[in-house]
Amino acid sequence: PAQSLASAISHALYDNRRVTLRAIGAGSVNQAMKGCAIARGYVAQRGLDLVVRPGFTEVEGKLGDELSAMIFVVRVE
Protein backbone atom coordinates (compact mmCIF):
# COMPACT_ATOMS: atom_id res chain seq x y z
CA PRO A 1 0.00 0.00 0.00
CA ALA A 2 2.71 2.54 0.88
CA GLN A 3 4.59 1.90 -2.39
CA SER A 4 1.41 2.38 -4.43
CA LEU A 5 0.71 5.61 -2.58
CA ALA A 6 4.31 6.75 -3.16
CA SER A 7 3.97 6.11 -6.87
CA ALA A 8 0.70 8.05 -7.02
CA ILE A 9 2.21 10.97 -5.09
CA SER A 10 5.29 11.05 -7.34
CA HIS A 11 3.34 10.98 -10.59
CA ALA A 12 0.96 13.70 -9.38
CA LEU A 13 3.92 15.90 -8.46
CA TYR A 14 5.56 15.26 -11.84
CA ASP A 15 2.32 16.50 -13.45
CA ASN A 16 2.41 19.65 -11.25
CA ARG A 17 -0.77 18.63 -9.44
CA ARG A 18 -1.48 19.54 -5.83
CA VAL A 19 -1.19 16.61 -3.43
CA THR A 20 -3.09 16.59 -0.13
CA LEU A 21 -3.47 13.41 1.91
CA ARG A 22 -5.99 12.92 4.71
CA ALA A 23 -5.62 10.07 7.19
CA ILE A 24 -7.78 8.93 10.10
CA GLY A 25 -6.31 6.49 12.61
CA ALA A 26 -2.82 5.43 13.54
CA GLY A 27 -2.47 2.83 10.79
CA SER A 28 -3.54 5.24 8.07
CA VAL A 29 -1.25 7.99 9.34
CA ASN A 30 1.62 5.47 9.39
CA GLN A 31 0.96 4.38 5.79
CA ALA A 32 0.64 8.00 4.63
CA MET A 33 4.00 8.90 6.14
CA LYS A 34 5.64 5.78 4.70
CA GLY A 35 4.22 6.70 1.30
CA CYS A 36 5.66 10.21 1.59
CA ALA A 37 9.06 8.88 2.63
CA ILE A 38 9.19 6.45 -0.30
CA ALA A 39 7.97 9.16 -2.71
CA ARG A 40 10.76 11.42 -1.51
CA GLY A 41 13.24 8.85 -2.76
CA TYR A 42 11.44 8.62 -6.11
CA VAL A 43 11.42 12.37 -6.76
CA ALA A 44 15.02 12.74 -5.56
CA GLN A 45 16.09 10.72 -8.60
CA ARG A 46 14.87 13.69 -10.68
CA GLY A 47 16.67 16.24 -8.53
CA LEU A 48 13.56 17.30 -6.59
CA ASP A 49 13.09 17.56 -2.83
CA LEU A 50 9.74 16.49 -1.43
CA VAL A 51 8.35 18.56 1.45
CA VAL A 52 5.44 17.45 3.67
CA ARG A 53 3.49 19.94 5.79
CA PRO A 54 1.37 18.08 8.36
CA GLY A 55 -1.68 19.45 10.11
CA PHE A 56 -5.02 18.55 11.63
CA THR A 57 -8.57 18.80 10.33
CA GLU A 58 -12.04 17.64 11.34
CA VAL A 59 -14.13 15.33 9.15
CA GLU A 60 -17.64 13.99 9.52
CA GLY A 61 -17.84 10.34 10.50
CA LYS A 62 -20.37 7.76 9.29
CA LEU A 63 -22.58 8.42 12.30
CA GLY A 64 -22.52 12.18 11.82
CA ASP A 65 -19.90 12.71 14.52
CA GLU A 66 -16.75 14.80 14.14
CA LEU A 67 -13.46 12.92 13.77
CA SER A 68 -9.95 14.31 13.99
CA ALA A 69 -7.80 13.59 10.98
CA MET A 70 -4.22 14.29 9.97
CA ILE A 71 -3.74 16.20 6.74
CA PHE A 72 -0.49 16.19 4.76
CA VAL A 73 0.18 18.81 2.10
CA VAL A 74 2.92 17.46 -0.18
CA ARG A 75 4.96 19.57 -2.59
CA VAL A 76 8.38 19.69 -4.19
CA GLU A 77 11.07 22.33 -4.00
Gaussian input, Z-matrix of N, CA and C with variables (Angstrom, degrees):
# hf/3-21g

backbone

0 1
 N
 C     1     B1
 C     2     B2     1     A1
 N     3     B3     2     A2     1     D1
 C     4     B4     3     A3     2     D2
 C     5     B5     4     A4     3     D3
 N     6     B6     5     A5     4     D4
 C     7     B7     6     A6     5     D5
 C     8     B8     7     A7     6     D6
 N     9     B9     8     A8     7     D7
 C    10    B10     9     A9     8     D8
 C    11    B11    10    A10     9     D9
 N    12    B12    11    A11    10    D10
 C    13    B13    12    A12    11    D11
 C    14    B14    13    A13    12    D12
 N    15    B15    14    A14    13    D13
 C    16    B16    15    A15    14    D14
 C    17    B17    16    A16    15    D15
 N    18    B18    17    A17    16    D16
 C    19    B19    18    A18    17    D17
 C    20    B20    19    A19    18    D18
 N    21    B21    20    A20    19    D19
 C    22    B22    21    A21    20    D20
 C    23    B23    22    A22    21    D21
 N    24    B24    23    A23    22    D22
 C    25    B25    24    A24    23    D23
 C    26    B26    25    A25    24    D24
 N    27    B27    26    A26    25    D25
 C    28    B28    27    A27    26    D26
 C    29    B29    28    A28    27    D27
 N    30    B30    29    A29    28    D28
 C    31    B31    30    A30    29    D29
 C    32    B32    31    A31    30    D30
 N    33    B33    32    A32    31    D31
 C    34    B34    33    A33    32    D32
 C    35    B35    34    A34    33    D33
 N    36    B36    35    A35    34    D34
 C    37    B37    36    A36    35    D35
 C    38    B38    37    A37    36    D36
 N    39    B39    38    A38    37    D37
 C    40    B40    39    A39    38    D38
 C    41    B41    40    A40    39    D39
 N    42    B42    41    A41    40    D40
 C    43    B43    42    A42    41    D41
 C    44    B44    43    A43    42    D42
 N    45    B45    44    A44    43    D43
 C    46    B46    45    A45    44    D44
 C    47    B47    46    A46    45    D45
 N    48    B48    47    A47    46    D46
 C    49    B49    48    A48    47    D47
 C    50    B50    49    A49    48    D48
 N    51    B51    50    A50    49    D49
 C    52    B52    51    A51    50    D50
 C    53    B53    52    A52    51    D51
 N    54    B54    53    A53    52    D52
 C    55    B55    54    A54    53    D53
 C    56    B56    55    A55    54    D54
 N    57    B57    56    A56    55    D55
 C    58    B58    57    A57    56    D56
 C    59    B59    58    A58    57    D57
 N    60    B60    59    A59    58    D58
 C    61    B61    60    A60    59    D59
 C    62    B62    61    A61    60    D60
 N    63    B63    62    A62    61    D61
 C    64    B64    63    A63    62    D62
 C    65    B65    64    A64    63    D63
 N    66    B66    65    A65    64    D64
 C    67    B67    66    A66    65    D65
 C    68    B68    67    A67    66    D66
 N    69    B69    68    A68    67    D67
 C    70    B70    69    A69    68    D68
 C    71    B71    70    A70    69    D69
 N    72    B72    71    A71    70    D70
 C    73    B73    72    A72    71    D71
 C    74    B74    73    A73    72    D72
 N    75    B75    74    A74    73    D73
 C    76    B76    75    A75    74    D74
 C    77    B77    76    A76    75    D75
 N    78    B78    77    A77    76    D76
 C    79    B79    78    A78    77    D77
 C    80    B80    79    A79    78    D78
 N    81    B81    80    A80    79    D79
 C    82    B82    81    A81    80    D80
 C    83    B83    82    A82    81    D81
 N    84    B84    83    A83    82    D82
 C    85    B85    84    A84    83    D83
 C    86    B86    85    A85    84    D84
 N    87    B87    86    A86    85    D85
 C    88    B88    87    A87    86    D86
 C    89    B89    88    A88    87    D87
 N    90    B90    89    A89    88    D88
 C    91    B91    90    A90    89    D89
 C    92    B92    91    A91    90    D90
 N    93    B93    92    A92    91    D91
 C    94    B94    93    A93    92    D92
 C    95    B95    94    A94    93    D93
 N    96    B96    95    A95    94    D94
 C    97    B97    96    A96    95    D95
 C    98    B98    97    A97    96    D96
 N    99    B99    98    A98    97    D97
 C   100   B100    99    A99    98    D98
 C   101   B101   100   A100    99    D99
 N   102   B102   101   A101   100   D100
 C   103   B103   102   A102   101   D101
 C   104   B104   103   A103   102   D102
 N   105   B105   104   A104   103   D103
 C   106   B106   105   A105   104   D104
 C   107   B107   106   A106   105   D105
 N   108   B108   107   A107   106   D106
 C   109   B109   108   A108   107   D107
 C   110   B110   109   A109   108   D108
 N   111   B111   110   A110   109   D109
 C   112   B112   111   A111   110   D110
 C   113   B113   112   A112   111   D111
 N   114   B114   113   A113   112   D112
 C   115   B115   114   A114   113   D113
 C   116   B116   115   A115   114   D114
 N   117   B117   116   A116   115   D115
 C   118   B118   117   A117   116   D116
 C   119   B119   118   A118   117   D117
 N   120   B120   119   A119   118   D118
 C   121   B121   120   A120   119   D119
 C   122   B122   121   A121   120   D120
 N   123   B123   122   A122   121   D121
 C   124   B124   123   A123   122   D122
 C   125   B125   124   A124   123   D123
 N   126   B126   125   A125   124   D124
 C   127   B127   126   A126   125   D125
 C   128   B128   127   A127   126   D126
 N   129   B129   128   A128   127   D127
 C   130   B130   129   A129   128   D128
 C   131   B131   130   A130   129   D129
 N   132   B132   131   A131   130   D130
 C   133   B133   132   A132   131   D131
 C   134   B134   133   A133   132   D132
 N   135   B135   134   A134   133   D133
 C   136   B136   135   A135   134   D134
 C   137   B137   136   A136   135   D135
 N   138   B138   137   A137   136   D136
 C   139   B139   138   A138   137   D137
 C   140   B140   139   A139   138   D138
 N   141   B141   140   A140   139   D139
 C   142   B142   141   A141   140   D140
 C   143   B143   142   A142   141   D141
 N   144   B144   143   A143   142   D142
 C   145   B145   144   A144   143   D143
 C   146   B146   145   A145   144   D144
 N   147   B147   146   A146   145   D145
 C   148   B148   147   A147   146   D146
 C   149   B149   148   A148   147   D147
 N   150   B150   149   A149   148   D148
 C   151   B151   150   A150   149   D149
 C   152   B152   151   A151   150   D150
 N   153   B153   152   A152   151   D151
 C   154   B154   153   A153   152   D152
 C   155   B155   154   A154   153   D153
 N   156   B156   155   A155   154   D154
 C   157   B157   156   A156   155   D155
 C   158   B158   157   A157   156   D156
 N   159   B159   158   A158   157   D157
 C   160   B160   159   A159   158   D158
 C   161   B161   160   A160   159   D159
 N   162   B162   161   A161   160   D160
 C   163   B163   162   A162   161   D161
 C   164   B164   163   A163   162   D162
 N   165   B165   164   A164   163   D163
 C   166   B166   165   A165   164   D164
 C   167   B167   166   A166   165   D165
 N   168   B168   167   A167   166   D166
 C   169   B169   168   A168   167   D167
 C   170   B170   169   A169   168   D168
 N   171   B171   170   A170   169   D169
 C   172   B172   171   A171   170   D170
 C   173   B173   172   A172   171   D171
 N   174   B174   173   A173   172   D172
 C   175   B175   174   A174   173   D173
 C   176   B176   175   A175   174   D174
 N   177   B177   176   A176   175   D175
 C   178   B178   177   A177   176   D176
 C   179   B179   178   A178   177   D177
 N   180   B180   179   A179   178   D178
 C   181   B181   180   A180   179   D179
 C   182   B182   181   A181   180   D180
 N   183   B183   182   A182   181   D181
 C   184   B184   183   A183   182   D182
 C   185   B185   184   A184   183   D183
 N   186   B186   185   A185   184   D184
 C   187   B187   186   A186   185   D185
 C   188   B188   187   A187   186   D186
 N   189   B189   188   A188   187   D187
 C   190   B190   189   A189   188   D188
 C   191   B191   190   A190   189   D189
 N   192   B192   191   A191   190   D190
 C   193   B193   192   A192   191   D191
 C   194   B194   193   A193   192   D192
 N   195   B195   194   A194   193   D193
 C   196   B196   195   A195   194   D194
 C   197   B197   196   A196   195   D195
 N   198   B198   197   A197   196   D196
 C   199   B199   198   A198   197   D197
 C   200   B200   199   A199   198   D198
 N   201   B201   200   A200   199   D199
 C   202   B202   201   A201   200   D200
 C   203   B203   202   A202   201   D201
 N   204   B204   203   A203   202   D202
 C   205   B205   204   A204   203   D203
 C   206   B206   205   A205   204   D204
 N   207   B207   206   A206   205   D205
 C   208   B208   207   A207   206   D206
 C   209   B209   208   A208   207   D207
 N   210   B210   209   A209   208   D208
 C   211   B211   210   A210   209   D209
 C   212   B212   211   A211   210   D210
 N   213   B213   212   A212   211   D211
 C   214   B214   213   A213   212   D212
 C   215   B215   214   A214   213   D213
 N   216   B216   215   A215   214   D214
 C   217   B217   216   A216   215   D215
 C   218   B218   217   A217   216   D216
 N   219   B219   218   A218   217   D217
 C   220   B220   219   A219   218   D218
 C   221   B221   220   A220   219   D219
 N   222   B222   221   A221   220   D220
 C   223   B223   222   A222   221   D221
 C   224   B224   223   A223   222   D222
 N   225   B225   224   A224   223   D223
 C   226   B226   225   A225   224   D224
 C   227   B227   226   A226   225   D225
 N   228   B228   227   A227   226   D226
 C   229   B229   228   A228   227   D227
 C   230   B230   229   A229   228   D228

   B1=1.4552
   B2=1.5360
   B3=1.3251
   B4=1.4636
   B5=1.5277
   B6=1.3328
   B7=1.4648
   B8=1.5251
   B9=1.3140
   B10=1.4684
   B11=1.5199
   B12=1.3187
   B13=1.4578
   B14=1.5232
   B15=1.3304
   B16=1.4690
   B17=1.5241
   B18=1.2976
   B19=1.4638
   B20=1.5282
   B21=1.3282
   B22=1.4655
   B23=1.5268
   B24=1.3203
   B25=1.4667
   B26=1.5210
   B27=1.3283
   B28=1.4661
   B29=1.5190
   B30=1.3176
   B31=1.4608
   B32=1.5280
   B33=1.3269
   B34=1.4673
   B35=1.5304
   B36=1.3143
   B37=1.4618
   B38=1.5286
   B39=1.3180
   B40=1.4686
   B41=1.5289
   B42=1.3445
   B43=1.4690
   B44=1.5300
   B45=1.3365
   B46=1.4709
   B47=1.5244
   B48=1.3273
   B49=1.4586
   B50=1.5209
   B51=1.3175
   B52=1.4601
   B53=1.5281
   B54=1.3180
   B55=1.4617
   B56=1.5243
   B57=1.3323
   B58=1.4569
   B59=1.5151
   B60=1.3221
   B61=1.4559
   B62=1.5174
   B63=1.3238
   B64=1.4572
   B65=1.5202
   B66=1.3372
   B67=1.4587
   B68=1.5264
   B69=1.3296
   B70=1.4608
   B71=1.5214
   B72=1.3197
   B73=1.4594
   B74=1.5120
   B75=1.3201
   B76=1.4617
   B77=1.5253
   B78=1.3196
   B79=1.4598
   B80=1.5156
   B81=1.3266
   B82=1.4677
   B83=1.5211
   B84=1.3300
   B85=1.4647
   B86=1.5230
   B87=1.3299
   B88=1.4653
   B89=1.5263
   B90=1.3235
   B91=1.4664
   B92=1.5305
   B93=1.3278
   B94=1.4609
   B95=1.5232
   B96=1.3342
   B97=1.4681
   B98=1.5300
   B99=1.3153
   B100=1.4690
   B101=1.5240
   B102=1.3280
   B103=1.4588
   B104=1.5205
   B105=1.3291
   B106=1.4710
   B107=1.5208
   B108=1.3202
   B109=1.4597
   B110=1.5336
   B111=1.3182
   B112=1.4717
   B113=1.5245
   B114=1.3318
   B115=1.4723
   B116=1.5221
   B117=1.3145
   B118=1.4674
   B119=1.5230
   B120=1.3096
   B121=1.4607
   B122=1.5222
   B123=1.3281
   B124=1.4660
   B125=1.5286
   B126=1.3402
   B127=1.4668
   B128=1.5284
   B129=1.3331
   B130=1.4659
   B131=1.5225
   B132=1.3328
   B133=1.4612
   B134=1.5220
   B135=1.3424
   B136=1.4700
   B137=1.5252
   B138=1.3285
   B139=1.4551
   B140=1.5171
   B141=1.3333
   B142=1.4568
   B143=1.5267
   B144=1.3167
   B145=1.4656
   B146=1.5212
   B147=1.3139
   B148=1.4474
   B149=1.5279
   B150=1.3225
   B151=1.4597
   B152=1.5211
   B153=1.3356
   B154=1.4608
   B155=1.5277
   B156=1.3355
   B157=1.4680
   B158=1.5186
   B159=1.3399
   B160=1.4655
   B161=1.5244
   B162=1.3224
   B163=1.4555
   B164=1.5117
   B165=1.3217
   B166=1.4564
   B167=1.5160
   B168=1.3117
   B169=1.4605
   B170=1.5215
   B171=1.3063
   B172=1.4630
   B173=1.5261
   B174=1.3158
   B175=1.4631
   B176=1.5226
   B177=1.3190
   B178=1.4566
   B179=1.5235
   B180=1.3178
   B181=1.4515
   B182=1.5152
   B183=1.3195
   B184=1.4719
   B185=1.5251
   B186=1.3216
   B187=1.4608
   B188=1.5239
   B189=1.3332
   B190=1.4514
   B191=1.5135
   B192=1.3287
   B193=1.4566
   B194=1.5250
   B195=1.3092
   B196=1.4651
   B197=1.5291
   B198=1.3295
   B199=1.4589
   B200=1.5245
   B201=1.3227
   B202=1.4619
   B203=1.5203
   B204=1.3144
   B205=1.4617
   B206=1.5199
   B207=1.3099
   B208=1.4682
   B209=1.5206
   B210=1.3141
   B211=1.4651
   B212=1.5211
   B213=1.3233
   B214=1.4679
   B215=1.5207
   B216=1.3135
   B217=1.4571
   B218=1.5263
   B219=1.3255
   B220=1.4663
   B221=1.5155
   B222=1.3241
   B223=1.4707
   B224=1.5196
   B225=1.3144
   B226=1.4628
   B227=1.5223
   B228=1.3086
   B229=1.4602
   B230=1.4998
   A1=112.82
   A2=117.95
   A3=120.12
   A4=110.90
   A5=117.90
   A6=120.43
   A7=111.09
   A8=117.63
   A9=120.72
   A10=110.59
   A11=116.53
   A12=121.10
   A13=110.13
   A14=116.88
   A15=121.31
   A16=111.10
   A17=116.34
   A18=120.84
   A19=110.66
   A20=116.47
   A21=120.41
   A22=111.27
   A23=117.09
   A24=121.28
   A25=109.88
   A26=116.80
   A27=121.75
   A28=111.75
   A29=116.98
   A30=120.43
   A31=111.68
   A32=116.87
   A33=119.77
   A34=109.97
   A35=116.79
   A36=119.94
   A37=111.22
   A38=117.70
   A39=120.54
   A40=110.97
   A41=116.13
   A42=121.67
   A43=112.07
   A44=116.68
   A45=123.13
   A46=113.04
   A47=116.74
   A48=120.37
   A49=109.64
   A50=115.67
   A51=121.31
   A52=109.25
   A53=116.97
   A54=121.37
   A55=108.85
   A56=115.79
   A57=122.13
   A58=107.53
   A59=116.73
   A60=122.29
   A61=108.75
   A62=116.57
   A63=121.70
   A64=107.38
   A65=116.28
   A66=120.56
   A67=110.33
   A68=114.93
   A69=121.49
   A70=107.27
   A71=116.78
   A72=121.69
   A73=112.05
   A74=114.57
   A75=121.29
   A76=112.66
   A77=117.45
   A78=120.39
   A79=112.48
   A80=115.80
   A81=120.26
   A82=111.61
   A83=116.51
   A84=120.14
   A85=109.55
   A86=116.71
   A87=121.45
   A88=111.06
   A89=117.66
   A90=120.96
   A91=111.15
   A92=117.22
   A93=120.58
   A94=110.66
   A95=116.11
   A96=119.16
   A97=111.72
   A98=116.98
   A99=119.99
   A100=110.04
   A101=116.36
   A102=120.67
   A103=111.37
   A104=116.89
   A105=120.89
   A106=111.01
   A107=117.16
   A108=120.94
   A109=111.17
   A110=116.60
   A111=120.69
   A112=109.78
   A113=117.08
   A114=121.02
   A115=111.09
   A116=116.84
   A117=119.90
   A118=110.45
   A119=116.67
   A120=120.31
   A121=111.94
   A122=116.61
   A123=120.42
   A124=111.61
   A125=116.94
   A126=119.10
   A127=111.85
   A128=116.96
   A129=120.47
   A130=111.22
   A131=116.69
   A132=120.93
   A133=111.52
   A134=116.40
   A135=121.60
   A136=111.81
   A137=116.05
   A138=120.80
   A139=114.52
   A140=117.75
   A141=122.13
   A142=109.78
   A143=116.29
   A144=121.42
   A145=108.26
   A146=116.63
   A147=122.40
   A148=109.46
   A149=116.29
   A150=122.73
   A151=108.20
   A152=116.60
   A153=122.30
   A154=108.28
   A155=115.58
   A156=121.03
   A157=107.70
   A158=117.26
   A159=120.18
   A160=112.19
   A161=115.20
   A162=121.34
   A163=109.98
   A164=115.46
   A165=121.22
   A166=109.96
   A167=115.90
   A168=122.40
   A169=108.02
   A170=116.47
   A171=122.33
   A172=108.22
   A173=116.80
   A174=121.78
   A175=108.65
   A176=115.81
   A177=120.23
   A178=109.65
   A179=116.19
   A180=121.99
   A181=111.97
   A182=116.53
   A183=121.77
   A184=112.43
   A185=116.36
   A186=120.64
   A187=112.26
   A188=116.35
   A189=120.46
   A190=114.10
   A191=117.07
   A192=120.64
   A193=110.86
   A194=116.66
   A195=122.08
   A196=109.47
   A197=115.61
   A198=121.87
   A199=109.52
   A200=115.64
   A201=119.70
   A202=108.27
   A203=115.52
   A204=120.71
   A205=108.75
   A206=115.48
   A207=121.09
   A208=106.85
   A209=115.08
   A210=120.77
   A211=106.90
   A212=115.72
   A213=122.41
   A214=108.64
   A215=116.43
   A216=121.41
   A217=106.41
   A218=116.05
   A219=122.19
   A220=109.57
   A221=116.47
   A222=120.87
   A223=108.61
   A224=115.58
   A225=120.72
   A226=109.98
   A227=114.82
   A228=121.25
   A229=109.27
   D1=-43.80
   D2=-177.86
   D3=-66.32
   D4=-36.72
   D5=179.48
   D6=-69.13
   D7=-37.06
   D8=176.43
   D9=-65.74
   D10=-41.24
   D11=177.13
   D12=-63.63
   D13=-43.31
   D14=179.28
   D15=-59.88
   D16=-42.01
   D17=178.53
   D18=-63.44
   D19=-44.11
   D20=179.39
   D21=-64.20
   D22=-41.61
   D23=177.74
   D24=-61.38
   D25=-48.94
   D26=-177.76
   D27=-59.30
   D28=-48.22
   D29=-178.21
   D30=-65.12
   D31=-37.39
   D32=177.28
   D33=-64.10
   D34=-42.17
   D35=179.61
   D36=-67.23
   D37=-37.06
   D38=176.81
   D39=-61.94
   D40=-31.91
   D41=179.83
   D42=-88.76
   D43=11.08
   D44=179.98
   D45=59.21
   D46=32.89
   D47=176.75
   D48=-94.12
   D49=152.53
   D50=177.83
   D51=-76.69
   D52=135.76
   D53=-179.57
   D54=-118.84
   D55=119.68
   D56=174.93
   D57=-131.71
   D58=124.63
   D59=178.79
   D60=-107.19
   D61=144.33
   D62=175.43
   D63=-128.44
   D64=129.82
   D65=-176.75
   D66=-133.48
   D67=136.77
   D68=178.12
   D69=-121.25
   D70=121.72
   D71=179.17
   D72=100.22
   D73=152.53
   D74=-175.20
   D75=-60.04
   D76=-42.67
   D77=-179.04
   D78=-64.02
   D79=-41.38
   D80=179.86
   D81=-68.53
   D82=-40.11
   D83=177.39
   D84=-62.99
   D85=-41.98
   D86=178.41
   D87=-60.23
   D88=-46.51
   D89=-179.27
   D90=-66.70
   D91=-36.94
   D92=178.53
   D93=-63.34
   D94=-43.70
   D95=179.76
   D96=-68.68
   D97=-38.32
   D98=175.47
   D99=-61.29
   D100=-43.68
   D101=178.86
   D102=-60.02
   D103=-42.09
   D104=178.39
   D105=-65.03
   D106=-41.73
   D107=-179.79
   D108=-63.84
   D109=-42.87
   D110=178.64
   D111=-66.97
   D112=-42.55
   D113=179.21
   D114=-61.66
   D115=-34.36
   D116=178.05
   D117=-59.80
   D118=-39.31
   D119=176.33
   D120=-66.13
   D121=-39.12
   D122=179.05
   D123=-63.37
   D124=-48.47
   D125=-176.33
   D126=-73.26
   D127=-23.78
   D128=177.97
   D129=-62.91
   D130=-29.70
   D131=178.99
   D132=-64.48
   D133=-18.83
   D134=177.45
   D135=-104.44
   D136=13.14
   D137=177.79
   D138=78.41
   D139=19.56
   D140=-179.17
   D141=-106.82
   D142=153.39
   D143=176.83
   D144=-116.42
   D145=121.23
   D146=-179.08
   D147=-84.22
   D148=133.46
   D149=179.00
   D150=-122.24
   D151=133.78
   D152=179.25
   D153=-118.09
   D154=127.23
   D155=176.96
   D156=-112.03
   D157=105.17
   D158=-178.97
   D159=-83.15
   D160=156.97
   D161=176.42
   D162=-164.81
   D163=-174.95
   D164=179.78
   D165=-120.97
   D166=152.58
   D167=175.47
   D168=-148.65
   D169=168.06
   D170=176.11
   D171=-113.03
   D172=137.23
   D173=176.88
   D174=-129.16
   D175=156.31
   D176=179.04
   D177=-84.69
   D178=129.47
   D179=178.49
   D180=-81.27
   D181=176.27
   D182=-178.72
   D183=-62.34
   D184=-29.51
   D185=-177.88
   D186=-94.84
   D187=11.28
   D188=179.53
   D189=85.02
   D190=2.96
   D191=179.82
   D192=-86.34
   D193=163.06
   D194=179.10
   D195=-90.94
   D196=130.76
   D197=177.59
   D198=-117.00
   D199=143.57
   D200=173.78
   D201=-83.37
   D202=139.85
   D203=179.25
   D204=-136.31
   D205=152.45
   D206=172.30
   D207=-90.14
   D208=142.09
   D209=175.68
   D210=-123.59
   D211=139.10
   D212=-179.55
   D213=-125.95
   D214=115.89
   D215=175.10
   D216=-95.65
   D217=119.83
   D218=-174.55
   D219=-111.18
   D220=132.90
   D221=177.49
   D222=-149.21
   D223=171.06
   D224=176.82
   D225=-115.88
   D226=153.19
   D227=175.97
   D228=-119.36

